[in-house]
Amino acid sequence: MSMLAQDISPVNSVSYEWKSVPIVGGDFVDGIVFHPETPGIRYCCTDMEGAYRWDAVSCQWMPLLDWISLDESNLQGVESIAIDPQNP
């Protein structure tokens, strides 16, 4: 049997939880907005990857536009972002 025809399936079957991959650069953060009444609530927008909400529990930015498909990825650039001062 040739090397290409061999079975290359994994030896151990391990379950995997798919989630967002943090990207440590590559686009610009166009703005960070802090809630005027509620400390700790903040959002940021980027020119290519969308908008994010800060999660103080996990100490990371959580993407708000992960639901956009690859075919519509041109919709992820966020030009500006605003916070409702009455609704944190």
C-alpha positions in Angstrom: 0.0 0.0 0.0 1.4 3.4 -0.9 1.9 6.1 1.7 -1.0 8.2 0.2 -3.4 5.3 0.5 -2.9 4.7 4.2 -5.6 5.5 6.7 -4.7 8.7 8.4 -7.7 8.9 10.8 -6.8 10.1 14.3 -5.9 7.4 16.9 -7.8 9.0 19.7 -11.2 10.5 19.2 -11.4 13.8 21.2 -14.4 16.1 21.3 -13.7 19.7 20.5 -15.6 22.9 21.3 -15.5 25.3 18.4 -15.2 29.0 19.4 -13.9 32.3 18.2 -10.2 32.7 17.7 -8.6 35.8 19.3 -6.7 37.8 16.7 -3.9 39.8 18.2 -3.7 42.4 15.5 -4.4 43.1 11.9 -7.0 45.8 12.0 -7.7 49.1 13.7 -9.8 49.8 16.8 -11.7 52.8 15.6 -13.3 53.6 18.9 -14.0 52.5 22.5 -17.1 53.7 24.1 -17.7 53.6 27.9 -21.2 53.6 29.4 -21.7 57.0 31.1 -23.8 55.6 34.1 -22.7 52.0 34.6 -19.0 51.4 35.3 -17.4 48.4 33.5 -19.7 48.4 30.4 -17.7 49.2 27.3 -17.8 48.5 23.6 -15.3 48.9 20.8 -15.6 48.9 17.0 -13.0 47.8 14.5 -12.5 48.6 10.8 -12.6 45.0 9.6 -13.7 42.5 12.3 -16.8 44.2 13.8 -17.9 45.3 17.2 -17.0 43.8 20.6 -18.4 44.1 24.2 -16.0 43.8 27.1 -16.7 40.9 29.4 -15.3 41.7 32.9 -15.8 38.1 34.1 -13.6 36.5 31.5 -11.4 39.7 30.9 -11.8 39.6 27.2 -13.6 41.3 24.3 -16.6 39.3 23.1 -17.5 39.6 19.4 -21.0 40.8 18.6 -21.0 40.0 14.9 -19.9 36.3 14.9 -23.2 35.3 13.4 -22.3 36.9 10.0 -21.5 34.3 7.4 -18.3 34.3 5.4 -20.3 35.2 2.3 -21.4 38.4 4.1 -18.1 39.2 5.8 -18.0 42.6 4.2 -20.7 43.6 6.7 -18.4 43.2 9.7 -16.6 46.6 9.4 -18.2 48.9 12.0 -17.8 52.6 11.3 -19.1 53.9 14.6 -20.8 52.7 17.8 -23.0 54.4 20.5 -24.4 53.4 23.8 -27.9 54.0 25.1 -27.3 56.0 28.4 -30.7 54.7 29.7 -30.1 51.0 29.0 -26.7 49.6 30.0 
